[in-house]
Amino acid sequence: MSAEFRYRCGECRYRTPWLDESEGAWQLAEHYRRRHPRVGPGGEFEIRRGWRDLFGRLFR
């Protein structure tokens, strides 16, 4: 199942573009390192599942 993730910073309004899980997590960690160096990474994430996954489940 393919999915894209978008991570949001818990300290400011920054959010990543829709990416795979590891790339999104890495970009959020880099954001925290640059913009919030004294704060550990946090925030939230969203998951967007692809249309192919939806159609795959409907037509099995």
MOPAC internal coordinates of N, CA, C and O (Angstrom, degrees):
PM7 1SCF
backbone

  N    0.0000 0     0.00 0     0.00 0    0    0    0
  C    1.4378 1     0.00 0     0.00 0    1    0    0
  C    1.5270 1   108.83 1     0.00 0    2    1    0
  O    1.2310 1   119.93 1   -54.77 1    3    2    1
  N    1.2979 1   117.74 1   125.23 1    3    2    1
  C    1.4637 1   119.39 1   178.94 1    5    3    2
  C    1.5230 1   109.25 1   -96.02 1    6    5    3
  O    1.2310 1   121.54 1   -36.84 1    7    6    5
  N    1.3044 1   114.66 1   143.16 1    7    6    5
  C    1.4628 1   120.55 1   178.62 1    9    7    6
  C    1.5152 1   107.99 1  -147.00 1   10    9    7
  O    1.2310 1   121.05 1   -24.78 1   11   10    9
  N    1.3029 1   115.60 1   155.22 1   11   10    9
  C    1.4571 1   121.75 1   174.42 1   13   11   10
  C    1.5215 1   107.74 1  -115.63 1   14   13   11
  O    1.2310 1   121.47 1   -29.78 1   15   14   13
  N    1.3084 1   114.79 1   150.22 1   15   14   13
  C    1.4575 1   121.60 1  -176.86 1   17   15   14
  C    1.5239 1   109.35 1  -123.65 1   18   17   15
  O    1.2310 1   120.97 1   -34.88 1   19   18   17
  N    1.3324 1   115.76 1   145.12 1   19   18   17
  C    1.4627 1   121.49 1   173.44 1   21   19   18
  C    1.5235 1   106.11 1  -129.88 1   22   21   19
  O    1.2310 1   121.28 1   -57.63 1   23   22   21
  N    1.3196 1   115.16 1   122.37 1   23   22   21
  C    1.4605 1   121.55 1  -177.33 1   25   23   22
  C    1.5162 1   109.90 1  -100.55 1   26   25   23
  O    1.2310 1   120.69 1   -35.60 1   27   26   25
  N    1.3277 1   116.29 1   144.40 1   27   26   25
  C    1.4745 1   122.57 1   179.11 1   29   27   26
  C    1.5167 1   109.49 1  -120.96 1   30   29   27
  O    1.2310 1   121.29 1   -43.67 1   31   30   29
  N    1.3141 1   115.14 1   136.33 1   31   30   29
  C    1.4574 1   121.80 1   176.97 1   33   31   30
  C    1.5257 1   109.28 1   -70.12 1   34   33   31
  O    1.2310 1   120.55 1   -38.57 1   35   34   33
  N    1.3287 1   116.55 1   141.43 1   35   34   33
  C    1.4502 1   121.15 1   177.01 1   37   35   34
  C    1.5159 1   113.65 1   -86.75 1   38   37   35
  O    1.2310 1   120.03 1   175.42 1   39   38   37
  N    1.3291 1   117.55 1    -4.58 1   39   38   37
  C    1.4660 1   122.11 1  -176.07 1   41   39   38
  C    1.5203 1   113.17 1  -108.37 1   42   41   39
  O    1.2310 1   120.15 1   155.50 1   43   42   41
  N    1.3275 1   117.32 1   -24.50 1   43   42   41
  C    1.4687 1   120.78 1  -177.67 1   45   43   42
  C    1.5306 1   108.43 1  -147.11 1   46   45   43
  O    1.2310 1   120.11 1    12.61 1   47   46   45
  N    1.3003 1   117.40 1  -167.39 1   47   46   45
  C    1.4673 1   120.97 1  -175.70 1   49   47   46
  C    1.5247 1   113.83 1   -91.14 1   50   49   47
  O    1.2310 1   119.52 1  -172.09 1   51   50   49
  N    1.3171 1   118.51 1     7.91 1   51   50   49
  C    1.4672 1   121.82 1  -178.81 1   53   51   50
  C    1.5234 1   111.06 1   -63.90 1   54   53   51
  O    1.2310 1   121.04 1   -39.14 1   55   54   53
  N    1.3252 1   115.62 1   140.86 1   55   54   53
  C    1.4583 1   120.94 1   169.26 1   57   55   54
  C    1.5173 1   108.89 1  -146.50 1   58   57   55
  O    1.2310 1   121.05 1   -29.91 1   59   58   57
  N    1.3178 1   115.59 1   150.09 1   59   58   57
  C    1.4565 1   120.62 1  -179.64 1   61   59   58
  C    1.5211 1   108.91 1   -80.39 1   62   61   59
  O    1.2310 1   120.51 1   -17.85 1   63   62   61
  N    1.3296 1   116.64 1   162.15 1   63   62   61
  C    1.4660 1   118.23 1   168.60 1   65   63   62
  C    1.5358 1   108.92 1   -71.32 1   66   65   63
  O    1.2310 1   120.01 1    -5.19 1   67   66   65
  N    1.3198 1   117.59 1   174.81 1   67   66   65
  C    1.4628 1   121.16 1   176.01 1   69   67   66
  C    1.5257 1   108.48 1   -70.48 1   70   69   67
  O    1.2310 1   120.85 1   -60.05 1   71   70   69
  N    1.3366 1   115.99 1   119.95 1   71   70   69
  C    1.4624 1   122.56 1  -176.34 1   73   71   70
  C    1.5190 1   109.60 1  -140.11 1   74   73   71
  O    1.2310 1   120.85 1    -6.75 1   75   74   73
  N    1.3412 1   115.99 1   173.25 1   75   74   73
  C    1.4609 1   116.70 1   172.06 1   77   75   74
  C    1.5292 1   108.45 1   -71.01 1   78   77   75
  O    1.2310 1   120.48 1   -14.28 1   79   78   77
  N    1.3062 1   116.68 1   165.72 1   79   78   77
  C    1.4622 1   121.66 1  -168.93 1   81   79   78
  C    1.5329 1   112.92 1   -59.14 1   82   81   79
  O    1.2310 1   120.06 1   132.71 1   83   82   81
  N    1.3232 1   117.50 1   -47.29 1   83   82   81
  C    1.4688 1   119.38 1  -175.90 1   85   83   82
  C    1.5283 1   112.13 1   -69.76 1   86   85   83
  O    1.2310 1   119.99 1   140.85 1   87   86   85
  N    1.3238 1   117.63 1   -39.15 1   87   86   85
  C    1.4675 1   120.50 1   179.29 1   89   87   86
  C    1.5294 1   110.93 1   -66.13 1   90   89   87
  O    1.2310 1   120.10 1   138.50 1   91   90   89
  N    1.3330 1   117.41 1   -41.50 1   91   90   89
  C    1.4578 1   120.82 1   178.08 1   93   91   90
  C    1.5212 1   112.17 1   -63.24 1   94   93   91
  O    1.2310 1   120.78 1   136.24 1   95   94   93
  N    1.3243 1   116.12 1   -43.76 1   95   94   93
  C    1.4685 1   120.33 1   178.93 1   97   95   94
  C    1.5230 1   110.42 1   -63.81 1   98   97   95
  O    1.2310 1   120.21 1   140.18 1   99   98   97
  N    1.3306 1   117.20 1   -39.82 1   99   98   97
  C    1.4642 1   121.12 1   179.13 1  101   99   98
  C    1.5289 1   110.41 1   -64.06 1  102  101   99
  O    1.2310 1   120.44 1   135.39 1  103  102  101
  N    1.3408 1   116.76 1   -44.61 1  103  102  101
  C    1.4686 1   119.56 1  -179.69 1  105  103  102
  C    1.5199 1   111.43 1   -63.48 1  106  105  103
  O    1.2310 1   119.81 1   140.93 1  107  106  105
  N    1.3380 1   117.97 1   -39.07 1  107  106  105
  C    1.4583 1   119.83 1   177.89 1  109  107  106
  C    1.5314 1   110.57 1   -65.51 1  110  109  107
  O    1.2310 1   120.02 1   138.29 1  111  110  109
  N    1.3287 1   117.56 1   -41.71 1  111  110  109
  C    1.4646 1   120.87 1   177.78 1  113  111  110
  C    1.5358 1   110.86 1   -61.43 1  114  113  111
  O    1.2310 1   120.10 1   138.83 1  115  114  113
  N    1.3164 1   117.41 1   -41.17 1  115  114  113
  C    1.4670 1   121.07 1   177.20 1  117  115  114
  C    1.5239 1   111.08 1   -64.81 1  118  117  115
  O    1.2310 1   120.20 1   140.01 1  119  118  117
  N    1.3170 1   117.22 1   -39.99 1  119  118  117
  C    1.4680 1   120.93 1   176.98 1  121  119  118
  C    1.5263 1   109.87 1   -58.64 1  122  121  119
  O    1.2310 1   120.24 1   131.76 1  123  122  121
  N    1.3253 1   117.15 1   -48.24 1  123  122  121
  C    1.4625 1   120.83 1   179.38 1  125  123  122
  C    1.5259 1   110.81 1   -61.75 1  126  125  123
  O    1.2310 1   120.53 1   138.78 1  127  126  125
  N    1.3120 1   116.59 1   -41.22 1  127  126  125
  C    1.4687 1   119.91 1  -179.70 1  129  127  126
  C    1.5312 1   110.57 1   -60.80 1  130  129  127
  O    1.2310 1   120.07 1   138.25 1  131  130  129
  N    1.3357 1   117.47 1   -41.75 1  131  130  129
  C    1.4653 1   121.45 1  -177.61 1  133  131  130
  C    1.5253 1   113.09 1   -80.13 1  134  133  131
  O    1.2310 1   120.08 1   135.96 1  135  134  133
  N    1.3298 1   117.45 1   -44.04 1  135  134  133
  C    1.4698 1   121.40 1  -170.38 1  137  135  134
  C    1.5230 1   114.90 1   -98.10 1  138  137  135
  O    1.2310 1   120.34 1   153.06 1  139  138  137
  N    1.3172 1   116.95 1   -26.94 1  139  138  137
  C    1.4739 1   121.30 1  -176.70 1  141  139  138
  C    1.5363 1   109.10 1  -134.99 1  142  141  139
  O    1.2310 1   120.08 1  -117.39 1  143  142  141
  N    1.3308 1   117.45 1    62.61 1  143  142  141
  C    1.4737 1   120.70 1  -170.54 1  145  143  142
  C    1.5294 1   114.69 1   -62.21 1  146  145  143
  O    1.2310 1   119.14 1   157.23 1  147  146  145
  N    1.2979 1   119.25 1   -22.77 1  147  146  145
  C    1.4674 1   120.74 1  -178.00 1  149  147  146
  C    1.5292 1   112.85 1   -96.95 1  150  149  147
  O    1.2310 1   120.87 1  -173.98 1  151  150  149
  N    1.3356 1   115.95 1     6.02 1  151  150  149
  C    1.4622 1   120.40 1  -177.28 1  153  151  150
  C    1.5286 1   108.32 1  -120.27 1  154  153  151
  O    1.2310 1   120.64 1   -43.73 1  155  154  153
  N    1.3215 1   116.38 1   136.27 1  155  154  153
  C    1.4626 1   119.93 1   175.71 1  157  155  154
  C    1.5196 1   110.88 1   -72.25 1  158  157  155
  O    1.2310 1   119.99 1   -31.10 1  159  158  157
  N    1.3360 1   117.62 1   148.90 1  159  158  157
  C    1.4645 1   120.47 1  -179.95 1  161  159  158
  C    1.5232 1   112.15 1   -56.22 1  162  161  159
  O    1.2310 1   121.02 1   -40.27 1  163  162  161
  N    1.3057 1   115.66 1   139.73 1  163  162  161
  C    1.4578 1   122.14 1   178.77 1  165  163  162
  C    1.5086 1   109.10 1  -155.37 1  166  165  163
  O    1.2310 1   120.19 1    19.57 1  167  166  165
  N    1.2932 1   117.24 1  -160.43 1  167  166  165
  C    1.4533 1   120.92 1   179.01 1  169  167  166
  C    1.5105 1   111.54 1   109.18 1  170  169  167
  O    1.2310 1   120.90 1    23.96 1  171  170  169
  N    1.3181 1   115.89 1  -156.04 1  171  170  169
  C    1.4548 1   122.89 1  -175.34 1  173  171  170
  C    1.5154 1   109.74 1  -133.09 1  174  173  171
  O    1.2310 1   120.98 1    -9.63 1  175  174  173
  N    1.3264 1   115.72 1   170.37 1  175  174  173
  C    1.4531 1   119.96 1   172.96 1  177  175  174
  C    1.5136 1   110.34 1  -142.00 1  178  177  175
  O    1.2310 1   121.40 1   -23.17 1  179  178  177
  N    1.3349 1   114.93 1   156.83 1  179  178  177
  C    1.4579 1   122.69 1   176.05 1  181  179  178
  C    1.5188 1   107.81 1  -117.90 1  182  181  179
  O    1.2310 1   120.56 1   -27.34 1  183  182  181
  N    1.3122 1   116.54 1   152.66 1  183  182  181
  C    1.4626 1   121.31 1   176.24 1  185  183  182
  C    1.5214 1   108.46 1  -120.25 1  186  185  183
  O    1.2310 1   121.47 1   -48.82 1  187  186  185
  N    1.3320 1   114.79 1   131.18 1  187  186  185
  C    1.4703 1   120.32 1   175.41 1  189  187  186
  C    1.5246 1   107.25 1  -120.20 1  190  189  187
  O    1.2310 1   120.72 1   -62.67 1  191  190  189
  N    1.2820 1   116.23 1   117.33 1  191  190  189
  C    1.4594 1   121.07 1   179.53 1  193  191  190
  C    1.5201 1   108.86 1   -88.20 1  194  193  191
  O    1.2310 1   121.08 1   -35.25 1  195  194  193
  N    1.3234 1   115.55 1   144.75 1  195  194  193
  C    1.4615 1   120.66 1  -177.52 1  197  195  194
  C    1.5165 1   112.99 1   -72.37 1  198  197  195
  O    1.2310 1   120.73 1   -24.99 1  199  198  197
  N    1.3294 1   116.22 1   155.01 1  199  198  197
  C    1.4666 1   121.72 1   177.18 1  201  199  198
  C    1.5177 1   111.06 1   -60.81 1  202  201  199
  O    1.2310 1   120.44 1   146.14 1  203  202  201
  N    1.3328 1   116.77 1   -33.86 1  203  202  201
  C    1.4578 1   119.21 1   179.85 1  205  203  202
  C    1.5238 1   110.77 1   -60.86 1  206  205  203
  O    1.2310 1   120.33 1   141.88 1  207  206  205
  N    1.3078 1   116.97 1   -38.12 1  207  206  205
  C    1.4656 1   120.81 1   178.42 1  209  207  206
  C    1.5278 1   109.98 1   -64.72 1  210  209  207
  O    1.2310 1   120.26 1   136.82 1  211  210  209
  N    1.3236 1   117.12 1   -43.18 1  211  210  209
  C    1.4568 1   121.21 1   179.75 1  213  211  210
  C    1.5360 1   110.32 1   -61.93 1  214  213  211
  O    1.2310 1   119.98 1   130.48 1  215  214  213
  N    1.3175 1   117.65 1   -49.52 1  215  214  213
  C    1.4580 1   120.96 1  -179.62 1  217  215  214
  C    1.5174 1   111.17 1   -65.64 1  218  217  215
  O    1.2310 1   120.02 1   144.39 1  219  218  217
  N    1.3224 1   117.57 1   -35.61 1  219  218  217
  C    1.4574 1   121.36 1   177.43 1  221  219  218
  C    1.5136 1   111.61 1   -60.87 1  222  221  219
  O    1.2310 1   120.35 1   140.43 1  223  222  221
  N    1.3265 1   116.94 1   -39.57 1  223  222  221
  C    1.4655 1   120.35 1   179.49 1  225  223  222
  C    1.5291 1   111.28 1   -74.43 1  226  225  223
  O    1.2310 1   119.63 1   146.21 1  227  226  225
  N    1.3283 1   118.31 1   -33.79 1  227  226  225
  C    1.4635 1   120.52 1  -177.69 1  229  227  226
  C    1.5158 1   112.66 1   -72.65 1  230  229  227
  O    1.2310 1   120.06 1   146.44 1  231  230  229
  N    1.3361 1   117.48 1   -33.56 1  231  230  229
  C    1.4598 1   120.70 1  -172.01 1  233  231  230
  C    1.5222 1   113.47 1  -108.12 1  234  233  231
  O    1.2310 1   119.56 1  -153.59 1  235  234  233
  N    1.3022 1   118.45 1    26.41 1  235  234  233
  C    1.4756 1   119.82 1   177.01 1  237  235  234
  C    1.4966 1   110.14 1   -88.54 1  238  237  235
  O    1.2310 1   120.10 1   180.00 1  239  238  237

